């Protein structure tokens, strides 16, 4: 007797496989479209934008495999040109369309969170977004006609949890939302809607999505080179991160260079810690910073623990009036500020080779870290948690730990401590990202490094 019983089962298997294949194609279409939406926001990416248009015209019920393949190749070529490695290159031939699409995604935890936020912003751009112009400052307790607009905008951006009930009142609930918004934009968190907060409120969803996409790609490319352990300073975020063996160890606020004395972007290796460093004043800073103080106060050098050295290396002594007179002309001496409570470098200097003569260091002006905008230095990076960073390096990297321990109560003797293993340091410039909680973070382009300032607002 012929066995016909298996034909219905075989037919069911074939139908199931076709359904799964169709489902895989549809999900692959969604996955590829999502990434192309992000990459298409980058400048000069006509090929990616064309691939996106073709996928968006494709019916989700009938997804040609050739259409997916074209998009795959465009995305793979883009990341390859950027030097970013993807699992896509090592996939077996048997991989499903969905597996292939997922293998084209950058291998970063922040990718999906960033993509979700960008897609939401691209949806949000279809909502009305008129300029908010209260023509004055707004504070909690005020009553104003633009309050409904502000509340709606904060609701759309995720800072306000529920719609306002007291329509025109600047309520406590709205104040909490404004503070949340200010924190996400690196502003002073005071609930006062002044020019800076208002400027960021008027940034459109399209502008936000664009800068998030551009900065995500820029950061992804840069992070390809990072080792397992390093220090990274994000200049416009005024923040330092210490990572060891791939895990975050410490975060610290920092102070960076003024717009006209910018902290340079570089990579190097911290090779030494200097305990109780003296400050050898560069000639450029002598003219710009120190001499004006001496002209006003002849006792400035004495009160700030400076020593003056002549060309032969001998210490020079002058009266207050003589110092003031010398400061008005070509200043003939070299100045060194001694270690101690007045030292501009504080207790620690973290030395790394670079052509800009900059470094990380402590500071006695701790009060400056309470400010939201912290571009105050002459180019070096002042670290709020300098002591914590120094102690970590002492525990994990310093060669002579015995001397380090013995000198902890000595605040005046300068001592260099070599590291048994240098620690990589990177000074970068990233103005937007999505944090681990899925919140979009934005910072001002303090050095105006981008062609269009409005693009980053």
C-alpha positions in Angstrom: 0.0 0.0 0.0 1.4 3.5 -0.9 2.1 5.8 2.0 0.1 9.0 1.3 -0.3 10.0 5.0 2.8 12.2 5.1 1.7 14.6 2.3 -0.6 16.7 4.5 2.2 17.0 7.0 4.7 18.0 4.4 2.4 20.6 3.0 1.9 22.0 6.5 5.7 22.3 6.9 6.1 24.0 3.6 3.3 26.5 4.5 4.9 27.2 7.9 8.3 27.7 6.3 6.8 30.2 3.8 5.0 32.1 6.6 8.2 32.2 8.6 10.2 33.4 5.6 7.6 36.1 4.9 7.7 37.1 8.6 11.5 37.2 8.5 11.4 39.4 5.4 9.0 41.8 7.0 11.0 42.1 10.2 14.2 42.5 8.1 12.5 45.3 6.2 11.6 47.1 9.4 15.1 46.6 10.8 16.9 47.9 7.7 14.4 50.8 7.2 15.1 51.9 10.8 18.8 52.0 10.3 18.5 53.7 6.9 16.3 56.4 8.5 19.1 57.2 10.9 21.9 57.1 8.4 20.0 59.1 5.8 20.2 62.1 8.3 23.9 62.3 7.7 25.2 64.7 5.0 26.3 63.4 1.6 24.6 60.1 1.8 22.5 60.0 -1.4 22.9 56.3 -1.9 21.5 55.5 1.5 18.6 57.9 1.0 17.7 56.2 -2.3 17.8 52.8 -0.6 15.5 54.2 2.1 13.0 55.5 -0.5 13.0 52.1 -2.2 12.3 50.2 1.0 9.6 52.7 2.1 7.8 52.0 -1.2 8.0 48.3 -0.7 4.8 46.5 0.5 5.3 44.9 3.9 3.3 41.9 2.7 5.5 41.3 -0.4 9.2 42.0 0.3 11.5 41.2 -2.6 14.7 39.6 -1.4 16.6 41.6 -4.0 15.4 44.9 -2.5 16.6 43.8 0.9 20.0 42.7 -0.6 20.5 46.2 -2.1 19.8 47.9 1.2 22.1 45.4 3.0 25.0 46.2 0.7 24.6 49.9 1.0 24.6 49.8 4.8 27.5 47.3 4.9 29.5 49.5 2.5 28.8 52.6 4.7 30.1 51.1 7.9 33.1 49.5 6.1 34.1 52.9 4.8 34.0 54.2 8.4 36.2 51.4 9.6 33.4 49.9 11.8 33.4 46.1 12.0 30.1 44.3 11.9 29.1 40.6 12.4 27.5 40.8 8.9 30.8 39.8 7.2 31.0 36.4 9.0 27.4 35.3 8.6 26.8 31.9 7.0 24.9 31.6 3.8 22.0 30.0 5.6 21.3 33.2 7.6 17.8 34.5 7.4 17.0 38.0 6.2 16.3 39.1 9.7 19.6 37.7 11.0 21.4 39.5 8.2 19.6 42.8 9.0 20.5 42.5 12.7 24.1 41.7 11.9 24.3 45.1 10.1 23.6 47.0 13.3 26.5 48.6 15.2 27.6 46.6 18.2 26.8 49.2 20.8 24.3 49.0 23.7 23.1 52.5 22.9 22.2 51.7 19.3 18.6 50.6 19.8 17.8 53.3 22.3 19.2 55.9 19.9 17.3 54.5 17.0 14.1 54.5 19.0 14.5 58.1 19.9 15.4 59.2 16.4 12.3 57.4 14.9 10.1 59.0 17.5 11.5 62.5 16.7 11.0 61.9 13.0 7.3 61.1 13.8 7.2 64.1 16.0 8.3 66.5 13.3 4.9 66.2 11.7 3.4 67.9 14.8 3.0 71.7 14.9 6.2 73.3 16.3 5.7 77.1 16.3 8.4 79.3 17.9 7.7 80.0 21.5 8.3 83.7 22.3 7.2 84.8 25.8 9.1 88.1 25.4 10.5 87.8 28.9 11.6 85.3 31.6 9.2 82.8 33.1 9.3 81.5 36.6 7.2 79.0 38.6 4.0 80.8 39.8 3.8 83.0 36.6 0.7 83.0 34.4 1.3 83.4 30.7 -0.4 82.7 27.4 2.6 80.6 26.1 2.4 78.1 29.0 0.2 75.7 27.1 2.7 75.6 24.3 5.6 75.0 26.7 3.6 72.2 28.4 2.7 70.5 25.2 6.3 70.6 24.0 7.6 69.2 27.2 4.9 66.5 27.0 5.9 65.5 23.5 9.6 65.5 24.4 9.0 63.3 27.4 9.9 65.7 30.2 6.3 66.3 31.3 4.5 63.1 32.3 0.9 64.3 32.2 -1.0 67.1 30.4 -1.4 70.4 32.4 -4.7 71.0 34.2 -4.1 74.7 35.1 -3.7 75.7 31.5 -1.9 79.1 31.8 -0.3 78.6 35.2 3.4 77.8 35.5 2.7 75.0 38.0 5.0 73.0 40.2 4.5 70.0 37.9 5.6 72.0 35.0 8.6 73.3 36.9 9.7 69.8 37.6 9.4 69.0 33.8 11.4 72.2 33.0 14.2 71.1 35.4 14.3 67.7 33.8 14.6 69.3 30.4 17.3 71.7 31.6 19.3 68.8 33.0 19.1 66.9 29.7 20.6 70.0 27.9 23.4 70.8 30.3 21.7 74.0 31.5 21.4 75.5 35.0 18.6 73.5 36.7 16.5 76.2 38.2 13.1 76.0 36.4 13.6 79.5 35.1 12.8 79.8 31.4 15.4 82.3 30.1 17.1 82.7 26.8 19.1 79.4 26.9 16.2 77.2 28.0 13.9 78.9 25.5 16.4 78.4 22.7 16.5 74.7 23.3 12.7 74.5 23.6 12.5 75.9 20.1 14.9 73.3 18.5 12.8 71.2 16.1 12.4 67.4 16.2 14.1 67.2 12.8 17.1 69.1 14.1 17.3 66.9 17.2 17.1 63.7 15.2 19.8 64.9 12.8 22.3 65.8 15.5 21.6 62.6 17.4 22.3 60.5 14.2 25.4 62.4 13.3 26.9 62.3 16.8 26.0 58.6 17.3 27.9 57.7 14.1 30.8 59.9 15.0 31.0 58.3 18.5 30.6 54.8 17.1 33.5 55.3 14.7 35.7 56.8 17.5 35.0 54.0 20.0 36.3 51.4 17.6 39.8 52.3 18.7 39.2 52.5 22.5 41.1 49.8 24.6 39.5 48.1 27.6 40.9 50.7 30.1 41.0 54.4 29.5 40.1 58.0 30.5 37.7 59.9 28.2 36.9 63.6 28.5 33.9 64.8 26.6 34.7 68.5 26.3 31.2 70.0 25.6 29.6 67.7 28.2 32.2 68.9 30.8 32.6 65.3 31.9 35.4 62.7 32.5 34.8 59.0 32.5 37.3 56.4 33.8 36.8 52.9 32.4 38.7 49.8 33.5 38.4 46.4 31.9 35.4 47.6 30.0 33.5 48.8 33.1 32.8 52.3 34.2 34.8 53.1 37.4 34.3 56.8 37.9 32.5 59.9 36.5 33.7 63.4 37.3 32.7 66.9 36.3 35.5 68.8 34.6 36.4 72.4 33.6 37.6 72.9 30.1 39.2 75.7 28.0 37.5 78.9 27.1 36.2 79.3 23.6 39.2 81.4 22.7 41.6 79.0 24.6 40.1 75.7 23.6 41.0 72.4 25.1 42.5 70.5 22.2 41.0 67.2 21.0 43.7 64.5 21.2 44.6 61.0 22.3 47.6 60.1 24.5 48.7 58.1 27.5 48.9 59.2 31.1 52.4 58.1 32.2 52.9 60.0 35.5 51.1 61.6 38.4 52.7 64.6 40.0 51.9 65.0 43.7 52.0 68.7 44.9 52.9 70.1 41.4 54.4 73.5 41.0 53.0 75.6 38.2 55.5 76.9 35.6 53.6 79.8 34.1 53.7 79.7 30.3 54.7 83.0 28.6 51.3 83.3 26.9 49.4 82.9 30.2 51.9 85.2 31.9 50.9 88.0 29.6 47.1 87.3 29.5 46.5 86.3 33.1 49.3 87.0 35.6 50.7 90.4 34.6 47.3 92.1 34.7 46.9 90.9 38.3 50.4 92.2 39.2 49.7 95.6 37.7 46.7 95.9 40.0 48.3 94.5 43.1 52.1 94.5 43.6 51.8 91.9 46.3 50.0 89.4 44.0 53.1 87.2 43.5 53.8 87.0 47.3 50.2 86.4 48.3 49.8 83.6 45.6 53.1 81.9 46.5 54.9 82.7 43.2 58.7 82.7 42.9 60.4 84.7 40.1 63.6 83.4 38.5 66.1 85.3 36.3 67.9 83.9 33.3 70.5 82.3 35.5 67.9 80.5 37.6 68.3 82.7 40.7 65.3 83.7 42.7 64.5 87.5 42.3 63.0 89.7 45.0 61.3 93.0 44.4 59.1 95.5 46.2 55.4 95.6 45.4 55.9 98.9 43.5 58.8 97.4 41.5 56.7 94.4 40.6 53.9 96.7 39.3 56.4 98.7 37.3 58.0 95.5 35.8 54.5 94.2 34.8 53.9 97.2 32.6 56.7 96.4 30.3 58.6 93.4 28.9 58.6 91.0 31.9 62.1 89.6 32.3 61.5 86.8 34.7 60.1 83.2 34.8 57.4 82.6 37.3 56.7 79.3 39.2 53.9 79.0 41.6 54.8 76.8 44.6 52.8 73.8 45.8 50.2 74.5 48.5 46.7 75.8 48.9 47.1 78.6 46.3 48.5 76.4 43.6 46.5 76.6 40.4 47.1 72.9 39.8 45.8 71.8 43.2 47.2 68.6 44.7 47.6 66.5 41.5 48.8 66.8 37.9 48.1 63.9 35.5 50.8 64.1 32.9 50.6 62.8 29.3 52.7 63.7 26.3 51.2 66.1 23.7 52.2 69.0 21.6 49.7 71.4 23.2 51.3 71.4 26.7 47.9 70.5 28.3 47.2 68.0 31.1 44.5 67.0 33.6 44.9 68.5 37.0 43.3 69.3 40.4 42.1 72.9 41.3 41.6 74.8 44.5 38.5 76.5 42.9 36.1 73.8 43.7 33.1 76.1 43.6 33.3 76.4 39.9 32.1 72.8 39.4 28.7 73.8 40.6 28.2 75.9 37.5 26.4 74.3 34.5 28.7 75.8 31.9 32.3 75.1 32.7 34.5 76.5 30.0 36.8 78.6 32.2 40.4 77.2 31.8 43.2 78.2 29.5 43.1 74.8 27.8 44.0 72.2 30.5 41.3 70.1 32.1 40.5 70.6 35.7 39.0 67.5 37.4 36.5 67.7 40.3 37.3 64.2 41.6 41.1 64.6 41.1 41.8 63.0 44.5 39.6 59.9 43.6 41.3 59.6 40.3 44.7 59.9 41.8 44.0 57.3 44.5 42.7 54.9 41.9 45.8 55.3 39.7 48.0 54.9 42.8 46.3 51.7 43.8 46.3 50.2 40.3 49.1 51.8 38.3 51.7 53.6 40.4 55.1 51.9 40.7 56.3 53.2 44.0 53.2 52.8 46.2 55.2 53.0 49.4 56.5 56.5 48.8 53.0 57.4 47.6 51.5 56.3 51.0 54.3 58.0 53.0 53.7 61.4 51.2 50.0 61.6 51.7 50.3 64.1 54.5 53.0 66.2 52.7 51.4 69.1 50.8 54.5 71.0 49.8 57.1 68.6 48.3 56.7 68.0 44.6 57.1 64.3 43.6 56.7 62.6 40.3 55.2 59.0 40.3 55.6 56.9 37.2 52.9 54.5 36.2 53.9 50.8 35.7 51.4 50.7 32.9 50.3 54.0 31.1 46.6 54.7 30.9 45.1 55.8 27.6 43.4 59.2 27.6 41.1 60.7 25.0 39.8 64.2 24.7 36.7 64.1 22.5 33.8 66.4 21.3 30.4 64.8 21.4 27.3 67.1 21.7 24.5 64.6 21.7 23.8 61.1 22.8 21.1 58.8 24.3 21.9 57.7 27.9 21.3 54.3 29.5 17.8 55.4 30.6 16.8 56.2 27.0 16.9 60.0 27.5 18.3 62.1 24.7 21.1 64.4 26.0 22.1 67.5 24.2 25.0 70.0 24.8 26.0 73.3 23.4 28.6 73.4 20.6 30.8 75.6 22.8 33.7 75.8 20.3 31.4 76.2 17.2 33.0 73.2 15.5 30.0 72.5 13.3 29.2 74.4 10.1 25.7 75.3 11.2 25.1 76.2 14.8 21.4 75.8 14.3 22.0 72.2 13.3 23.0 71.5 16.9 20.2 73.5 18.5 
